[in-house]
């Protein structure tokens, strides 16, 4: 059966996906059934030559292999000595080995530690499992160090929002199930070095020496890009450079991928071919292609080890090695089977790779290139027949590079839009220049640097400086392209049916082009023999995309419901209000003080994109504390924001100045509101500002931290008979003033003030509001212990139903003005 490996690959992927989403408790029983039933049945069917039965049983076997492989982690963590059983059990003295290169940041050092035992007085408790340990920045540990530290551990957690990145699952797939924190040097020590093996430790020292040479001979950002291309560490690349490459669709050049490994393989292959062809003896006695492939095989392996042999490097290396092995054994013609074998091997041993973005992008790019190149290639160059041969060769090479870029862009675009919500309109132009400069020139020069630096740092320095020159040229070119206003476009997140429909459309469009291109050649496959079916599928997929797009637009604009979502932003606050007929209001953006974590980019934007939102009609800043402001910086800069509401409070720190500058640069209308402002009615929804008494657009430098809370913008939203009250971070003092104002503050849903502080949501205020539901926005296990137990008790006394983002994740509320519907993202007891 042609390309039967794809049936097996599909079965393996189906098993992995099933095991990922559905947990089956009887791990041992399934494993026993496989051994006792399936394996003998497969052996018997092969002997009896029941080919169809054999294939079916093998497919079932591969399915269960995928299912059990992804499920085995759940089985392992159920063991009593796994670290997961020590989560939130207080501080312990741990011992373990640093099993990954430490990440050194300005304010901390991050270690991945394989725990071996807990020191309990004079005895040891054997444990296993990996911990992500955050230590002080002056801790300079290395891979392989055997360390002891004193820390409590917490379970890995994520922000629980629809469309959000599941950080907990991502870390679990990397076998990291808990995190720890060490506040000072006295709580962590090295017991011995090189506990993880001398070979790996020596390799790491060699890599560190290479990094020192790179940094001594080049400047930023060239040195960081060279480090990424040959050492596999892209963490140090400046964020502005990453953004340039992201906007132009050339970000894949900044991390070791199939392109880099492929370039190394090609360069090594041609180098060995050139050397072999210099000898007539070798040329006549040996197969040059096979010997050159073997030489390239060894060279690729060396490059992979120097690059750190991370999982992404390993996958790219494995793919290149598969092609080289196919060349050695003269099996290179069936590229699809080579890809299938590579994917099978990776997913059998590392099933979690299926959910890795780089894995998906790499294979979709290669498959797309393999599929589209024959259909986009031109065999007739008669137009250039009279031109010199060298010019014809250049034209052919340029055209080949163009169609490779087009094919890779087409194949990866849906995934890039799904994961990054952005697509570049100049990706082909960017890669047309950047790939030769970085991949064909800078990378080989960097490889020569690796070789020469071993015996002469000066010669190595010359080559790394030469590589830096071409990288500088690439950055300058990318910078020019990215400055174009139409260089990239943001998109909301597509659904899986939309992605599938897009791939179906482009695949069958290529089939149709191939059919018209080769009218006189015999039609080989089923679809080529049925051109009407090709056209029908094309029309059906196109109609689906058009109607789906129209429906998505009409759905919001024709909606008559008010929808409000308390977004899970941890210890902060952010609320999305979706008015009838499609207008959106974002109240605050969450965030953390003195943190490099971007709440807007990492949490709120993915949530908005998943809701198919790229326009925010109104951004509301209740007060400029980081846990309300930080996330709005990214949203204001990257979304289509029409206007901003605030009380006029100004903060004099860098965070507020940055946000204020973005508002000015984008010429967003700023409205200062207070209790004196007239009620606003937007699409049938009435919005009242209840506090502060007056706007504060003048000098607010006299305000203390508590004053900012006390002058927060308090809003009431009324739709029909249903009301919502959002008191931001005001305390009981302001609540009493709201009661004394005799304004109607009665509401069905109250968003608890100041995240559930004991000094907010006082009894008389709860009684006056008369709410049926209260929603607390707080972080899991936060240091403030919000919501406070006294506050919870007060709501319980008034029989108010309680929902919390730290327990339920995002909380979605919808109403038609009469009925109220509340749906938490995570259902709790």
Residue pairs with C-beta under 8 A, 6 or more apart in sequence:
1 7
1 55
3 334
3 336
3 337
3 340
4 55
5 337
5 340
5 341
5 344
6 336
6 340
7 55
7 59
8 58
8 59
8 62
8 340
8 344
9 340
9 343
9 344
9 347
11 59
11 60
11 62
11 63
11 66
12 62
12 63
12 65
12 66
12 344
12 347
12 348
13 66
13 347
13 354
14 63
14 66
15 62
15 63
15 64
15 65
15 66
15 67
15 68
15 69
15 70
16 66
16 67
16 69
16 70
16 347
16 351
16 354
17 354
18 63
18 66
18 67
19 66
19 67
19 68
19 69
19 70
19 71
19 351
20 70
20 354
20 355
23 71
23 74
24 30
24 67
24 71
27 68
27 71
27 72
27 74
27 75
28 75
30 64
30 67
30 68
31 68
34 61
34 64
34 68
38 57
38 60
38 61
38 64
39 61
41 57
42 54
42 57
42 58
42 61
45 53
45 54
45 57
46 54
65 348
66 347
66 348
66 351
69 348
69 351
70 351
70 352
73 172
73 173
73 175
76 82
77 84
77 129
77 177
81 125
81 126
81 127
81 128
82 127
82 128
82 129
82 177
83 115
83 127
83 128
83 129
83 130
83 131
83 153
83 177
83 178
84 129
84 155
84 177
84 178
86 92
86 118
86 127
86 153
86 178
87 153
87 154
87 155
87 178
88 152
88 153
88 154
88 155
88 781
89 152
90 152
91 150
91 151
91 152
92 118
92 119
92 120
92 150
92 151
92 152
92 153
93 118
93 119
93 120
93 148
93 149
93 150
94 113
94 115
94 117
94 118
94 119
94 131
94 148
94 149
94 150
94 151
94 180
95 115
95 116
95 117
95 118
95 119
95 124
95 146
95 147
95 148
95 191
96 113
96 114
96 115
96 116
96 117
96 131
96 146
96 147
97 113
97 114
97 116
97 144
97 145
97 146
97 147
97 195
97 196
98 111
98 112
98 113
98 141
98 142
98 143
98 144
98 145
98 147
98 196
99 112
99 113
99 114
99 130
99 143
99 196
100 111
100 112
100 143
101 143
101 204
101 233
101 308
102 109
102 110
102 111
102 140
102 141
102 142
102 143
103 109
103 110
103 235
104 137
104 140
105 137
105 596
106 137
107 137
107 594
107 596
108 134
108 135
108 136
108 137
109 134
109 135
109 136
109 137
109 138
109 139
109 140
109 141
110 132
110 133
110 134
110 135
111 132
111 133
111 134
111 135
111 139
111 141
111 147
112 130
112 131
112 132
112 133
112 176
113 130
113 131
113 133
113 147
113 149
113 180
114 128
114 129
114 130
115 127
115 128
115 129
115 130
115 131
116 126
116 127
116 128
117 124
117 125
117 126
117 127
118 124
118 125
118 127
119 148
129 175
129 177
129 178
130 174
130 175
130 176
130 177
131 153
131 176
131 177
131 178
131 179
131 180
132 156
132 171
132 176
132 178
132 179
132 180
133 149
133 151
133 179
133 180
133 181
133 182
134 179
134 180
134 181
134 182
135 141
135 149
135 182
135 188
136 182
136 183
136 184
136 185
138 185
139 182
139 185
139 188
141 147
141 190
142 193
142 201
142 204
143 196
143 200
143 201
143 204
144 193
144 194
144 195
144 196
144 197
144 200
144 201
144 204
145 190
145 192
145 193
145 194
145 195
146 190
146 191
146 192
146 193
146 195
147 188
147 189
147 190
147 191
148 188
148 189
148 191
149 180
149 182
149 187
149 188
149 189
150 182
150 187
150 188
151 180
151 181
151 182
151 187
152 180
152 181
153 178
153 179
153 180
154 178
154 179
154 180
154 781
155 168
155 177
155 178
156 167
156 168
156 171
156 172
156 176
156 177
156 178
156 179
157 167
157 168
157 780
158 164
158 165
158 166
158 167
158 168
158 169
159 167
159 568
159 569
159 570
159 603
159 809
160 568
160 805
160 808
160 809
160 810
160 825
160 826
161 567
161 568
161 603
161 606
161 607
161 610
161 809
161 810
161 825
162 607
162 610
162 611
162 810
162 825
163 493
163 606
163 607
163 609
163 610
163 611
164 568
164 603
164 606
164 607
164 610
165 602
165 606
170 355
171 177
173 352
173 355
174 352
182 188
193 201
194 201
203 305
203 306
206 306
207 231
207 306
207 308
210 230
210 231
210 306
210 450
210 453
211 227
211 231
211 233
213 449
213 453
213 457
213 460
213 461
213 464
214 223
214 226
214 227
214 449
214 464
215 223
216 461
217 460
217 461
217 464
217 465
217 468
218 226
218 464
218 465
218 468
219 468
220 238
221 237
221 238
221 241
221 475
222 467
222 468
222 471
222 472
222 475
223 468
224 234
224 236
224 237
224 238
224 241
225 237
225 241
225 254
225 438
225 471
226 442
226 446
226 464
226 467
226 468
226 471
227 233
227 234
227 236
228 234
228 236
228 237
228 254
228 255
228 256
229 254
229 256
229 260
229 438
229 442
229 443
229 446
230 303
230 306
230 307
230 443
230 446
230 447
230 449
230 450
231 306
231 307
231 308
232 255
232 256
232 307
232 308
232 310
232 312
232 313
233 308
234 254
234 255
237 254
241 254
241 475
242 251
242 254
243 482
244 475
244 478
244 479
244 482
245 251
245 253
245 254
245 478
246 420
246 422
246 488
247 422
247 424
247 482
247 487
247 488
248 424
248 426
248 427
248 429
248 430
248 434
248 478
248 481
248 482
248 487
248 488
249 409
249 416
249 423
249 424
249 426
249 427
249 430
249 431
249 488
250 427
250 430
250 431
250 434
250 478
252 259
252 361
253 259
253 431
253 434
253 435
253 438
253 439
253 474
255 312
255 358
256 307
256 310
256 312
256 313
256 316
257 312
257 316
257 358
257 362
258 316
258 319
258 320
258 362
258 365
258 366
259 435
259 439
260 316
260 439
260 443
261 300
261 303
261 304
261 313
261 316
261 317
261 319
261 320
262 316
262 320
263 439
263 440
263 443
263 444
264 299
264 300
264 303
264 320
264 443
264 447
265 296
265 299
265 300
265 320
265 323
265 324
266 296
267 444
267 447
268 292
268 295
268 296
268 299
268 300
269 292
269 293
269 295
269 296
269 324
270 292
271 295
272 291
272 292
272 295
272 296
273 288
273 289
273 292
276 282
276 283
276 286
276 288
276 291
276 292
277 283
277 288
282 288
282 291
289 327
290 327
290 328
293 324
293 325
293 327
293 328
294 324
294 328
296 324
297 321
297 324
297 325
297 328
300 317
300 320
300 321
300 324
301 317
301 321
303 317
303 447
304 313
304 314
304 317
306 450
307 313
309 317
311 350
311 353
311 356
312 356
312 358
312 359
315 346
315 353
315 358
315 359
315 362
316 362
318 342
318 345
318 346
319 339
319 342
319 362
319 366
322 338
322 339
322 341
322 342
323 332
323 335
323 338
325 331
326 332
326 338
331 338
332 338
335 370
336 370
339 363
339 366
339 367
339 370
343 363
346 353
346 359
347 353
347 354
353 359
354 360
357 415
357 419
360 415
361 412
361 415
361 416
364 411
364 412
364 415
365 408
365 411
365 412
367 411
368 407
368 408
368 410
368 411
368 412
369 404
369 407
369 408
369 411
371 407
371 411
371 507
371 510
372 403
372 406
372 407
372 410
372 411
372 510
373 403
373 404
373 407
374 514
375 510
375 513
375 514
375 517
376 403
376 406
376 407
376 510
376 513
377 400
377 403
378 399
381 392
381 395
381 396
384 391
384 392
384 395
385 392
387 395
398 432
401 432
401 435
401 436
402 428
402 432
405 427
405 428
405 431
405 432
405 435
406 428
408 431
409 427
409 428
409 431
410 506
413 423
414 494
414 498
414 499
414 502
414 503
415 499
416 422
416 423
417 423
417 491
417 493
417 494
418 493
418 494
418 499
421 490
421 491
421 492
421 493
421 605
421 606
421 609
422 488
422 489
422 490
422 491
423 488
423 489
423 491
424 430
424 487
424 488
425 486
425 487
425 488
425 489
426 481
426 484
426 486
426 487
426 488
429 481
430 477
430 478
430 481
433 474
433 477
434 474
434 477
434 478
437 470
437 471
437 473
437 474
437 477
438 470
438 471
438 474
441 467
441 470
442 467
442 468
442 470
442 471
442 474
443 467
445 463
445 464
445 466
445 467
445 470
446 463
446 464
446 467
448 463
449 460
449 461
449 463
449 464
449 467
450 460
452 459
452 460
452 463
453 459
453 460
453 461
453 464
454 460
481 487
482 488
490 614
490 638
491 609
491 614
492 608
492 609
492 610
492 611
492 612
492 613
492 614
493 606
493 609
493 610
493 612
494 502
495 548
497 544
497 548
498 545
498 548
501 541
501 544
501 545
501 548
502 541
502 545
504 537
504 541
505 538
505 541
505 542
505 545
508 527
508 534
508 537
508 538
508 541
509 538
511 527
511 528
511 534
512 531
512 534
512 535
512 538
514 528
515 523
515 528
515 531
515 534
523 529
527 533
527 534
528 534
552 612
556 578
556 581
556 582
556 612
557 581
557 582
558 581
559 578
559 580
559 581
559 582
560 580
560 581
560 816
561 580
561 814
561 815
561 816
562 577
562 578
562 579
562 580
562 685
562 717
562 719
562 722
562 814
562 815
562 816
562 817
563 577
563 578
563 812
563 813
563 814
564 575
564 576
564 577
564 578
564 717
564 724
564 749
564 812
564 813
564 814
565 575
565 576
565 578
565 810
565 811
565 812
565 813
566 574
566 575
566 751
566 775
566 777
566 803
566 805
566 810
566 811
566 813
567 574
567 575
567 576
567 590
567 603
567 604
567 607
567 805
567 810
568 603
568 777
568 805
568 806
568 809
568 810
568 825
569 589
569 590
569 591
569 599
569 603
569 604
569 631
569 777
569 805
570 590
570 592
570 599
570 778
570 779
570 780
570 782
570 806
571 592
571 627
571 755
571 778
571 779
571 782
571 784
571 786
572 588
572 589
572 590
572 591
572 592
572 599
572 626
572 627
572 628
572 630
572 631
572 755
572 777
572 779
573 587
573 588
573 590
573 622
573 627
573 628
573 728
573 729
573 751
573 755
573 777
574 586
574 587
574 588
574 589
574 590
574 599
574 604
574 628
574 631
574 777
575 586
575 587
575 588
575 726
575 751
575 777
576 584
576 585
576 586
576 587
576 607
576 608
576 611
576 613
577 584
577 585
577 586
577 587
577 717
578 584
578 585
578 611
579 585
579 682
579 683
579 684
579 685
580 683
580 684
580 685
580 719
581 683
583 617
583 618
583 682
583 683
584 613
584 615
584 616
584 617
584 618
585 616
585 617
585 618
585 619
585 620
586 604
586 608
586 616
586 618
586 619
586 620
586 632
586 635
587 620
587 622
587 715
587 726
588 620
588 621
588 622
588 628
588 629
588 631
588 632
588 728
589 599
589 600
589 604
589 619
589 628
589 629
589 630
589 631
589 632
589 633
589 634
589 635
590 599
590 603
590 604
590 627
590 628
590 630
590 631
591 599
591 600
591 626
591 627
591 628
591 629
591 630
591 631
592 599
592 626
592 627
592 630
593 625
593 626
593 627
593 630
594 626
595 630
598 630
598 631
598 633
598 634
599 630
599 631
599 634
600 630
600 631
600 632
600 633
600 634
600 635
600 638
601 634
601 638
603 631
604 631
604 634
604 635
605 634
605 635
605 638
605 639
607 810
608 614
608 616
608 635
608 639
613 639
614 639
614 640
615 639
615 640
615 641
615 642
616 635
616 639
616 640
616 641
616 642
617 642
617 643
618 642
618 643
618 644
618 645
619 632
619 635
619 636
619 641
619 643
619 644
619 645
619 668
620 644
620 645
620 646
620 713
620 715
621 628
621 629
621 632
621 644
621 645
621 646
621 649
621 659
621 713
622 628
622 646
622 647
622 712
622 713
622 714
622 715
622 726
622 728
622 729
623 647
623 649
623 708
623 709
623 711
623 712
623 713
623 728
623 729
624 649
624 650
624 651
624 655
624 656
624 708
625 651
625 705
625 708
625 709
625 729
626 655
628 728
628 729
629 651
629 655
629 656
629 659
630 655
632 659
633 655
633 658
633 659
633 662
635 641
636 644
636 659
636 662
636 663
636 666
636 668
637 662
637 666
641 666
641 668
642 668
642 669
643 668
643 669
643 670
643 671
644 663
644 668
644 669
644 670
644 671
645 671
645 673
645 713
646 670
646 671
646 672
646 673
646 713
647 672
647 673
647 674
647 692
647 695
647 696
647 711
647 712
647 713
648 672
648 674
648 695
648 696
648 697
648 698
648 700
649 696
649 700
649 703
649 708
649 711
650 656
650 660
650 696
650 700
651 708
652 701
663 670
672 695
672 696
672 697
673 689
673 695
673 713
674 689
674 691
674 692
674 693
674 694
674 695
674 696
675 689
675 690
675 691
675 692
675 693
675 694
675 741
676 693
676 694
676 695
677 689
679 686
679 687
679 688
680 686
680 687
681 687
684 719
684 817
685 717
685 718
685 719
686 717
686 718
686 719
687 715
687 716
687 717
687 718
688 715
688 716
688 718
688 743
689 713
689 714
689 715
690 714
690 715
690 716
690 738
690 741
690 743
690 745
691 711
691 712
691 713
691 714
691 727
691 730
691 734
691 737
691 738
692 711
692 712
692 713
692 714
696 711
703 711
706 731
708 729
709 728
709 729
709 730
709 731
709 754
710 730
710 731
710 733
710 734
712 727
712 728
712 729
712 730
713 728
714 725
714 726
714 727
714 728
714 730
714 734
714 738
715 725
715 726
716 723
716 724
716 725
716 726
716 745
716 747
717 723
717 724
717 726
718 724
719 815
719 817
720 815
720 816
720 817
720 818
721 817
721 818
722 748
722 749
722 815
722 817
722 818
722 820
723 746
723 747
723 748
723 749
724 747
724 748
724 749
724 750
724 751
724 813
725 745
725 747
725 749
725 750
725 751
725 769
725 771
726 751
727 734
727 735
727 738
727 750
727 751
727 752
727 753
727 760
728 753
728 754
729 753
729 754
729 755
729 760
730 753
730 754
730 760
731 753
731 754
731 757
731 759
731 760
732 759
732 760
732 761
732 762
732 765
735 753
735 760
735 761
735 762
735 764
735 765
736 762
736 764
736 765
738 745
738 765
739 745
739 764
739 765
739 768
745 768
745 769
746 768
746 769
746 770
747 769
747 770
747 771
748 771
748 772
748 773
748 820
749 771
749 772
749 773
749 774
749 775
749 813
749 820
749 822
750 761
750 766
750 769
750 771
750 773
750 774
750 775
750 800
751 774
751 775
751 777
752 760
752 761
752 774
752 775
752 776
752 777
752 787
752 791
752 795
753 760
753 761
754 760
754 786
755 776
755 777
755 778
755 784
755 786
755 787
756 776
756 778
756 786
756 787
756 788
756 791
756 792
756 804
757 784
757 786
757 787
757 788
757 791
758 788
758 790
758 791
760 791
761 774
761 791
761 794
761 795
762 794
763 794
763 797
763 798
766 794
766 795
766 798
766 800
767 798
771 800
772 800
772 801
772 820
773 800
773 801
773 802
773 803
773 820
773 822
774 795
774 800
774 801
774 802
774 803
775 803
775 804
775 805
775 811
776 786
776 787
776 802
776 803
776 804
776 805
776 806
777 805
778 784
778 786
778 787
778 804
778 805
778 806
779 786
779 806
780 806
781 806
782 806
787 804
792 802
795 802
796 802
803 811
803 822
803 824
805 811
807 826
807 828
808 824
808 825
808 826
808 827
808 828
809 824
809 825
809 826
810 824
810 825
811 822
811 823
811 824
811 825
812 822
812 823
812 824
812 825
813 820
813 821
813 822
813 823
814 820
814 821
814 823
815 821
